Amino acid sequence: MSDDPTSPQLPAARFEAASGEGMLVSRGAVEAQVEFIGNQVRAALGQQLVVAFLGSASSGKDSAIRALFGIDFGQIDPIPGSTDCVRVSPMDAAGHVLVVNAPGFGDLRDGVEAAARGVLAHLDLAVYVVNCDGGATIDERRDLDQIKALGRPVLVCLNKIDLIRPHQRDEFVRTTLVQLGVDKEDAVVTAFDPLPALADSPIGVEQVIAWIHHKLEDGGKSLLFAKQLRNKAAACEVVIQAAAQRAAMAGAIPIPGADMAAVTAVQVKLITDIAAIHEVRLDKDIAMFIMAEALAGTGKGFVRWALTALKAGGYVPGGAFAEIAASALGATVAGASTYGVGKAAVAYMGNNRQVGGEELRKVFDAEATRWKEHRR
């Protein structure tokens, strides 16, 4: 059982492999992965991430920081070396995630003192916020060219798009990106603080999160970013989508059993990441509980569909879940199942670990089926 005294008591019987029509889960494989992956996650969270938000005073940088991190940047104590023009502030108590707020790249380089200059030398990426209401300027093009010359990823947010008439937006975006010399893949249309009469919630935040996650993933810093986000559901969604894609690739391996460790590792890593984002200390029992309950299946739903389809193809299940993926349907089964496990983990962590097995199975069935249908 969990050694966390505040953790809900989990029924021991549910750690056993699912019986009957369910997909079987190997406790030994899960336990081995929890310890190994837990060490990896702790190492990843011990790194430092530096993200710069650049743009004019009217562009909406502070609104962007507030929409992403849920904090008022002006209320955070900056690090030594910051100035009234350029502020460098930590997003967490340990100072692992630092956010730079500056008018432009020239100001960012020249307007800080030596103590903060070392932070800028380790800049991971920049978010450049452009005020759509004012259009692009030569100075903004200059700033973007300088950042690109350093080889740092830069996302352009065309902000306050709600102030542009809907029928003019597409042409405005195309023209502005040409003026700035930015590819559409590196731009997101946003309204971080829209007028209430025009939109009831921020626009484009999920797309910004997805872009940043993708750019940070190879360097192992995407979890650091996700952990600080205000919207935990959006933070987890990009993590789940990426894991489902990795599992699908593992499930497509045409060698029986070759995918077993890979898919199990992906799912345990996914649950571990979701726990970190929710600041929940994960142990082996919790990971096993989520996987065993989600994959147990019901009389209807995704698990029943997967087993029926696999049996029709001549496969007779009887081993660990991941072995099922070694079939022609492997990519779909592994990807959808991983997506469903991730959503079940979000439901569990997001509800203070008070969600029972029946509810986890419902979430898993609905979300795995939705992923499967979307892939068709």
Secondary structure, 3 states (H helix, E strand, C coil): CCCCCCCCCCCHHHHCCCCCCCCECCHHHHHHHHHHHHHHHHHHHCCCEEEEEECCCCCCHHHHHHHHHCCCHHHCCCCCCCCCCCEEEECCCCCCEEEEEECCHHHHHHCCCHHHHHHHCCCCEEEEEEECCCCCCHHHHHHHHHHHHCCCCEEEEEECHHHCCHHHHHHHHHHHHHHHCCCHHHEEECECCCCCCCCCCCECHHHHHHHHHHHHHCCCCHHHHHHCCCCHHHHHHHHHHHHHHHHHHHHCCCCCCCCHHHHHHHHHHHHHHHHHHCCCCCCHHHHHHHHHHHHHCCCCCHHHHHHHHHHHCCCCCCCEHHHHCCCCCHHHHHHHHHHHHHHHHHHHHHCCCCCCHHHHHHHHHHHHHHHHHHHC
